[in-house]
Amino acid sequence: MLLALVIGALGVVLIGGGVWLITLEGSWYYAIAGAGLLITAILLARRQMAALYVYLLVWIGTLGWAYWEVGFDWWAQVPRVVAPTVLLIFVLLATPALGNRYRATVHEVPA
C-alpha cells in the first residue's frame, strides 16, 4: 500500500507539471507518464497484476522518450531513467502480493 501511495503521489505531481508543460507547448511525456503512474497506483492498491503491466508500459515509454530527447548520451540518460528504473524494481518486488487477493483455499469435500 505504501508503494501505491508513493507512486500515486508521483503520478499526481507529474500530471500537474505535465499539463502545465503542455500549456507552454512543451512535452506531453510528463502528463502521460503521470497518468500511467496514477493508474499503476490504483491497480497496486487493488493488488491487481495489471499494475506491473501498466508500469512496464510507462517504463518502456520513458526509455523511448529519453532516447528521443538525448540519444545514447549515457550521462544525459541517467536523470531520465534511474528513478523510473528504481520504481520498476519496487513494483517487481511487490508482484508476489499482486493477484493473490482472492486466493481460493482448498477444502476437502466430504464424500
C-alpha positions, 0 to 999 in steps of 0.5 A: 500500500505504501508503494501505491501511495508513493507512486500515486503521489508521483503520478499526481505531481507529474500530471500537474507539471505535465499539463502545465508543460503542455500549456507552454507547448512543451512535452506531453511525456510528463502528463502521460507518464503521470497518468500511467503512474496514477493508474499503476497506483490504483491497480497496486492498491487493488493488488491487481497484476495489471499494475506491473503491466501498466508500469512496464508500459510507462517504463518502456515509454520513458526509455523511448522518450529519453532516447528521443530527447538525448540519444545514447548520451549515457550521462544525459540518460541517467536523470531520465531513467534511474528513478523510473528504473528504481520504481520498476524494481519496487513494483517487481518486488511487490508482484508476489502480493499482486493477484493473490487477493482472492486466493481460493483455499482448498477444502476437502469435500466430504464424500 
